[in-house]
Protein backbone atom coordinates (compact mmCIF):
# COMPACT_ATOMS: atom_id res chain seq x y z
CA UNK A 1 0.00 0.00 0.00
CA UNK A 2 2.83 2.41 0.90
CA UNK A 3 4.57 1.68 -2.40
CA UNK A 4 1.33 2.30 -4.30
CA UNK A 5 0.90 5.69 -2.58
CA UNK A 6 4.50 6.56 -3.46
CA UNK A 7 3.87 5.77 -7.14
CA UNK A 8 0.71 7.89 -7.12
CA UNK A 9 2.65 10.73 -5.47
CA UNK A 10 5.36 10.66 -8.15
CA UNK A 11 2.74 10.53 -10.90
CA UNK A 12 0.92 13.56 -9.50
CA UNK A 13 4.20 15.41 -9.14
CA UNK A 14 5.13 14.70 -12.76
CA UNK A 15 1.71 15.82 -13.95
CA UNK A 16 2.05 19.07 -12.01
CA UNK A 17 5.46 19.71 -13.55
CA UNK A 18 4.11 18.95 -17.01
CA UNK A 19 1.50 21.65 -16.59
CA UNK A 20 3.95 24.20 -15.23
CA UNK A 21 6.59 23.60 -17.88
CA UNK A 22 4.33 22.59 -20.80
CA UNK A 23 6.56 19.60 -21.53
CA UNK A 24 5.87 15.91 -22.29
CA UNK A 25 5.79 13.47 -19.38
CA UNK A 26 8.87 11.65 -20.66
CA UNK A 27 10.85 14.90 -20.69
CA UNK A 28 9.78 15.84 -17.16
CA UNK A 29 10.86 12.42 -15.91
CA UNK A 30 14.21 12.91 -17.67
CA UNK A 31 14.59 16.29 -15.94
CA UNK A 32 14.07 14.60 -12.60
CA UNK A 33 17.31 12.68 -13.20
CA UNK A 34 19.11 15.98 -12.46
CA UNK A 35 18.29 15.41 -8.78
CA UNK A 36 21.50 14.47 -7.02
CA UNK A 37 23.69 16.15 -9.66
CA UNK A 38 26.07 19.02 -8.99
CA UNK A 39 25.38 21.82 -11.47
CA UNK A 40 28.19 24.32 -11.97
CA UNK A 41 27.71 27.33 -14.24
CA UNK A 42 30.63 29.22 -15.78
CA UNK A 43 29.42 32.54 -17.20
CA UNK A 44 31.30 34.73 -19.66
CA UNK A 45 31.78 38.28 -18.34
CA UNK A 46 34.28 39.41 -20.98
CA UNK A 47 33.95 42.78 -22.73
CA UNK A 48 32.45 41.24 -25.89
CA UNK A 49 29.34 40.34 -23.88
CA UNK A 50 28.35 44.00 -24.20
CA UNK A 51 27.68 43.50 -27.93
CA UNK A 52 24.08 43.79 -29.07
CA UNK A 53 22.33 40.41 -29.35
CA UNK A 54 19.82 39.33 -31.94
CA UNK A 55 16.04 39.77 -31.64
CA UNK A 56 14.11 36.56 -31.01
CA UNK A 57 10.84 35.15 -29.75
CA UNK A 58 12.21 35.36 -26.21
CA UNK A 59 14.59 38.30 -26.18
CA UNK A 60 13.91 41.93 -26.99
CA UNK A 61 16.89 43.67 -28.63
CA UNK A 62 19.55 43.71 -25.93
CA UNK A 63 23.14 42.76 -25.20
CA UNK A 64 24.56 39.27 -24.98
CA UNK A 65 24.99 39.94 -21.25
CA UNK A 66 21.25 40.59 -20.92
CA UNK A 67 20.54 37.42 -22.89
CA UNK A 68 22.76 35.44 -20.53
CA UNK A 69 20.85 36.80 -17.51
CA UNK A 70 17.49 35.82 -19.01
CA UNK A 71 18.73 32.31 -19.82
CA UNK A 72 20.01 31.78 -16.27
CA UNK A 73 16.79 33.10 -14.73
CA UNK A 74 14.72 30.68 -16.76
CA UNK A 75 17.08 27.81 -15.91
CA UNK A 76 16.68 28.56 -12.21
CA UNK A 77 12.90 28.61 -12.62
CA UNK A 78 12.94 25.23 -14.38
CA UNK A 79 15.17 23.71 -11.70
CA UNK A 80 12.87 24.93 -8.95
CA UNK A 81 9.89 23.33 -10.66
CA UNK A 82 11.69 19.97 -10.70
CA UNK A 83 12.82 20.50 -7.09
CA UNK A 84 16.51 20.86 -7.85
CA UNK A 85 18.41 23.00 -5.35
CA UNK A 86 19.80 25.35 -7.99
CA UNK A 87 23.40 25.78 -9.09
CA UNK A 88 26.74 27.34 -8.26
CA UNK A 89 27.83 30.18 -10.50
CA UNK A 90 31.26 31.59 -11.32
CA UNK A 91 32.07 34.36 -13.78
CA UNK A 92 35.16 33.92 -15.97
CA UNK A 93 36.93 37.00 -14.55
CA UNK A 94 35.84 36.68 -10.92
CA UNK A 95 37.41 34.15 -8.49
CA UNK A 96 34.30 33.94 -6.29
CA UNK A 97 31.57 31.27 -6.48
CA UNK A 98 27.93 32.20 -5.86
CA UNK A 99 25.12 29.90 -4.68
CA UNK A 100 22.02 30.48 -6.82
CA UNK A 101 18.90 28.93 -5.32
CA UNK A 102 16.21 31.37 -6.46
CA UNK A 103 15.60 33.85 -9.27
CA UNK A 104 15.94 36.61 -6.66
CA UNK A 105 19.45 35.38 -5.79
CA UNK A 106 20.39 35.77 -9.43
CA UNK A 107 18.81 39.20 -9.86
CA UNK A 108 20.54 40.56 -6.76
CA UNK A 109 23.88 39.19 -7.95
CA UNK A 110 23.60 40.85 -11.37
CA UNK A 111 22.62 44.16 -9.78
CA UNK A 112 25.99 44.14 -7.99
CA UNK A 113 27.96 42.79 -10.94
CA UNK A 114 29.94 45.44 -12.85
CA UNK A 115 29.76 45.88 -16.61
CA UNK A 116 31.41 42.96 -18.45
CA UNK A 117 35.06 43.58 -19.28
CA UNK A 118 38.28 41.71 -19.81
CA UNK A 119 39.25 38.60 -21.74
CA UNK A 120 37.77 35.09 -22.06
CA UNK A 121 39.91 32.81 -19.82
CA UNK A 122 37.77 29.77 -20.48
CA UNK A 123 40.54 27.18 -20.19
CA UNK A 124 41.62 28.41 -16.75
CA UNK A 125 38.03 28.22 -15.51
CA UNK A 126 37.42 24.77 -16.93
CA UNK A 127 40.64 23.48 -15.41
CA UNK A 128 39.15 24.34 -12.02
CA UNK A 129 36.11 22.10 -12.41
CA UNK A 130 37.11 19.26 -14.74
CA UNK A 131 39.81 17.57 -12.67
CA UNK A 132 39.15 14.54 -10.48
CA UNK A 133 40.51 16.38 -7.43
CA UNK A 134 37.93 19.17 -7.66
CA UNK A 135 34.74 18.97 -5.62
CA UNK A 136 31.91 21.48 -5.37
CA UNK A 137 28.20 21.22 -4.82
CA UNK A 138 25.94 19.34 -2.43
CA UNK A 139 26.54 15.89 -3.92
CA UNK A 140 30.26 14.98 -3.73
CA UNK A 141 29.55 11.44 -4.96
CA UNK A 142 27.15 12.52 -7.69
CA UNK A 143 27.67 13.38 -11.35
CA UNK A 144 28.58 16.96 -12.23
CA UNK A 145 27.09 19.02 -15.04
CA UNK A 146 29.20 21.98 -16.13
CA UNK A 147 27.25 24.62 -18.06
CA UNK A 148 29.42 27.10 -19.93
CA UNK A 149 27.70 30.23 -21.26
CA UNK A 150 29.99 32.13 -23.61
CA UNK A 151 30.02 34.22 -26.77
CA UNK A 152 33.49 33.42 -28.05
CA UNK A 153 36.59 31.30 -28.27
CA UNK A 154 38.93 31.18 -25.25
CA UNK A 155 41.64 33.81 -24.91
CA UNK A 156 43.97 31.50 -22.94
CA UNK A 157 44.18 28.56 -25.37
CA UNK A 158 43.21 27.62 -28.91
CA UNK A 159 40.29 25.37 -29.87
CA UNK A 160 42.56 22.31 -30.09
CA UNK A 161 43.75 22.97 -26.54
CA UNK A 162 40.16 23.40 -25.38
CA UNK A 163 39.27 20.10 -27.02
CA UNK A 164 42.07 18.28 -25.17
CA UNK A 165 41.10 19.88 -21.87
CA UNK A 166 37.43 18.87 -22.16
CA UNK A 167 38.23 15.41 -23.53
CA UNK A 168 40.57 14.65 -20.59
CA UNK A 169 38.08 15.68 -17.90
CA UNK A 170 37.35 13.49 -14.90
CA UNK A 171 34.73 10.70 -15.10
CA UNK A 172 31.13 11.57 -14.23
CA UNK A 173 31.55 15.12 -15.52
CA UNK A 174 29.28 16.30 -18.33
CA UNK A 175 29.77 19.57 -20.21
CA UNK A 176 27.28 21.73 -22.12
CA UNK A 177 28.32 24.88 -23.93
CA UNK A 178 25.53 27.43 -24.37
CA UNK A 179 26.46 29.95 -27.04
CA UNK A 180 25.52 33.59 -26.42
CA UNK A 181 26.31 34.70 -29.95
CA UNK A 182 24.88 34.50 -33.45
CA UNK A 183 28.35 34.62 -35.05
CA UNK A 184 28.43 31.53 -37.27
CA UNK A 185 32.24 31.24 -37.29
CA UNK A 186 32.39 30.96 -33.49
CA UNK A 187 29.55 28.47 -33.24
CA UNK A 188 30.95 26.41 -36.14
CA UNK A 189 34.28 26.08 -34.32
CA UNK A 190 32.57 24.65 -31.25
CA UNK A 191 30.33 22.41 -33.36
CA UNK A 192 33.21 20.95 -35.35
CA UNK A 193 35.87 20.64 -32.64
CA UNK A 194 34.08 20.30 -29.29
CA UNK A 195 30.63 18.85 -30.02
CA UNK A 196 31.90 15.43 -31.30
CA UNK A 197 33.36 14.67 -27.85
CA UNK A 198 31.42 12.12 -25.82
CA UNK A 199 29.45 13.58 -22.93
CA UNK A 200 29.53 17.09 -24.44
CA UNK A 201 26.85 19.17 -26.17
CA UNK A 202 26.80 22.54 -27.91
CA UNK A 203 23.63 24.65 -27.73
CA UNK A 204 23.42 27.59 -30.09
CA UNK A 205 21.47 30.69 -29.04
CA UNK A 206 17.73 29.94 -28.92
CA UNK A 207 16.75 31.58 -32.21
CA UNK A 208 19.47 29.78 -34.18
CA UNK A 209 18.89 26.46 -32.36
CA UNK A 210 15.17 26.64 -33.05
CA UNK A 211 15.79 27.27 -36.77
CA UNK A 212 18.25 24.35 -36.98
CA UNK A 213 15.84 22.00 -35.21
CA UNK A 214 13.00 23.09 -37.49
CA UNK A 215 15.02 21.86 -40.48
CA UNK A 216 14.95 18.42 -38.84
CA UNK A 217 11.20 18.80 -38.17
CA UNK A 218 11.74 19.19 -34.43
CA UNK A 219 9.63 22.05 -33.05
CA UNK A 220 11.74 23.57 -30.27
CA UNK A 221 9.89 25.49 -27.56
CA UNK A 222 11.98 27.67 -25.25
CA UNK A 223 11.53 25.26 -22.33
CA UNK A 224 12.66 22.39 -24.55
CA UNK A 225 15.71 24.47 -25.44
CA UNK A 226 16.50 24.73 -21.73
CA UNK A 227 16.04 20.96 -21.43
CA UNK A 228 18.61 20.52 -24.20
CA UNK A 229 21.00 22.76 -22.28
CA UNK A 230 20.58 20.63 -19.14
CA UNK A 231 20.31 17.14 -20.63
CA UNK A 232 21.91 17.30 -24.08
CA UNK A 233 25.36 16.21 -22.88
CA UNK A 234 23.94 13.17 -21.04
CA UNK A 235 21.06 12.09 -23.26
CA UNK A 236 21.50 11.87 -27.02
CA UNK A 237 17.79 12.29 -27.72
CA UNK A 238 18.14 15.90 -26.56
CA UNK A 239 21.67 16.50 -27.77
CA UNK A 240 20.65 15.34 -31.25
CA UNK A 241 17.51 17.47 -31.57
CA UNK A 242 19.35 19.74 -33.98
CA UNK A 243 20.77 16.90 -36.10
CA UNK A 244 18.18 14.08 -36.17
CA UNK A 245 14.70 13.95 -37.60
CA UNK A 246 11.86 12.60 -35.41
CA UNK A 247 11.01 8.96 -36.01
CA UNK A 248 7.93 8.07 -38.05
CA UNK A 249 5.93 7.11 -34.97
CA UNK A 250 6.58 10.34 -33.10
CA UNK A 251 9.27 8.91 -30.84
CA UNK A 252 11.80 10.57 -28.59
CA UNK A 253 12.83 13.29 -30.99
CA UNK A 254 9.28 14.61 -31.39
CA UNK A 255 9.50 17.13 -28.59
CA UNK A 256 7.33 20.09 -29.41
N, C-alpha and C positions, 0 to 999 in steps of 0.2 A: 504493500500500500504506500509506504514512504517513497519507494522508488518511482511509483506511478505518479505521485504528487510532484516529485522532482522533475519528471519528464514534462508534465503539464506546465510547471513553472517556467522551464526553459522555452517551451513552445510559445507561451504567452509573451515572454520577454523578447523572443525573436520577432514575433508579430508586431509588438510595439515598436521595435527598432525599424522594421520594414516601413511602417507608417511614417515614422519621423524622418527617415532618410530617403524614402521612396526608392528602395532598392529590392531586388529579388531576395527571396528567403535564402537561397544558396549563398549569395554574396554576403548577407548579414552573418551567416554562420561562419563563413571564411574570415570575416572581420574579427569575430570573437576569438580566433586563433592568435590574435595579437596580445591577448591577456597573458601575462607572464613574460612578455618580451621587454627588453630595455630599448627604448626609442631615443636615439640621440640625433639632434638636428644641428647641422653646421650651416650657418647662414652667411651669405656673401654680403659684406658691408664695404666693398671697395668703391672707389669713386665712380666707376662706370655704372653703378646701380642708380645713379641720379638721371640716367638717360630716360627719355620718354618711352613708355611702353606702347604696345599696340592697343587698339580698341577691340573689345570682344563682348560676348554675351554677358560676361561676368564683370569685367572691369570697365569703368569709365576711363577716358584718356588720363593717364597718370604715369608716374615713373616706375621703373622696375622695382624700386624699393617699396613703393606702395603696393605693387602687385604681390611682392613677397609677403608683406604683412597680411594681406587679404587671404592668401593661400594658407598661411600658418593659423590664422583665426578659424578658418573653416576646418582645418585639420583638427584643431583642438576641439571644436564643436562635435565633429564626428567621433573622436575618441571618447568624449564624455558620454555620448549616446550609447556606445558599446562598453561603457564602464571601464575604460582604460584610464590609468592614473594621469596620463598626460605625457610630457617628454621633457628632456633636458636640452637646453639650447645654448649654443656657443656661436658667437660671431667670429669670422675669420681673423679680424684684427683686434680682438679683445680676449685676454687670457681667462676671463671669468666665465663660469657656467651658471645658467639660470634655470631654476625649476619652474616649468610652465604647467600649471594644473587647471587653469581656467582661462577663458578669453580675456577676463579683466587683468590677469597676471600679464598677459601678452601686451595688452594696450598700455598698461602702466610702464612696462619695460620700454616700449617704443617711444613713449613720451619723453623718457629720460635719455634715449639713445641719440647721440649727435648725428649730424648729416654724414652719410657714407663718404669715406675717403680712404685713400691708400691703395695698396696692391691687392693681389688675389693669392695669398699664400695657402693654396688648397692642399698641397702635399704635406706641409708642416702640420696642418690641422688633421688630416687623415691619419698621419703617422701616430697621432695621439690616441686614436680610437680603434685602430685596426690591429694592433699587436695583441698577442695572447696574454701579456702581462697587464693590460689595461682593464680596469673594471669601474664602471659607473652604473647608476640606475639601481632600482629596487630589487632586481632579480639577478644576483651574481652568477647563478647557475643557468640562467635562461639564455635564449638566443638574443642577439642584438641587431636591431635595424638602424642603420646609419642613413639618414636623409640629408642629402647635400643640395641646397638651393643656391644656384649660381648663374651668372650671366656670361661667363667667359672661361677661357682656358687658364690654367694655373700660371702664376708669375714665378713660382719657385721650382718648376720642373717643366719638361716638355710632355706631350701626350704619351709618348712611349714610356717615360718614367712614371707617369700617373697609372698607366696600364699595369706596369710591374708592381707598383705599390698596392693597387687594389687586388690584383691577382694573388699576391702573397699574403693576404690578410689572414687573420686567425680563423679557425673553424667556428661555425655557428654565428658568423657575422655576415649580414646581408646588406647590400648597398644600393640605394636608389638615388639617382641624380635627377633633380627637378630643374629644368632649364627656365631661367627667367629672362629669356631673350628670344627674339624672332629672327636673329641673324643665322641664316642657313649654314654658313661656313662653320660656325661654332658648334651648332647642333650636329652637323654632319661628322665633325671630328669625334664627338662623343659616341655617336651612333656606330661609326666604323671601327673605332679603336677600343672603346670601353664596353659598349653594349654586348658584344659577343661573349664576354666573360661570364662564367657560370655564377649564379647567385647575384647578378647585377642587372639593373634595369635603368633605362634612360626615359624620362618623361619630358616631352617637349612642353612649351607653354600651352595652356588649355585650348586656345583657338587653333593653333597648329595641330595639336594632338587630335582634336575633334575632327578636323578636316582629313587627317591621315586615316583615322579609323573609319570615317564615312566612305572612303575609297574601298575599304574592305567590308563594307556594309555592316559595320558595327556603329550603332548610334550611341555616342558617348555623352551622357549627362555630366554635369559638373561633379556630382557626388561620385559617379563611377570613375571619373578622372582621379579624384582623391583616393579611391580604392586602389587604382593602378599605382599611385605613388606609394601607398602603404604595402601592397601585396605583390606588386609586379616582380620584385626581385626573388620572391619565394614561390610564387605560383605562376606557372607559364600561361595559364588561361587568361591572366590579367596582363602579364608582361607582353603577350603576343597580340593584344587587342588591336595594335596598330600594324600588324603584319600578317594576320590570319583572318580569313573569311569565316563567318559563322557556319556551323555544319547544317546540313539540309533539314535536320529535325529540330533546329532551334536549340542546340546544345549550349555548352559552357561559354561560347564566345558571343552568344546573343544576349547582350547585357545592356539593353536600352533602359 
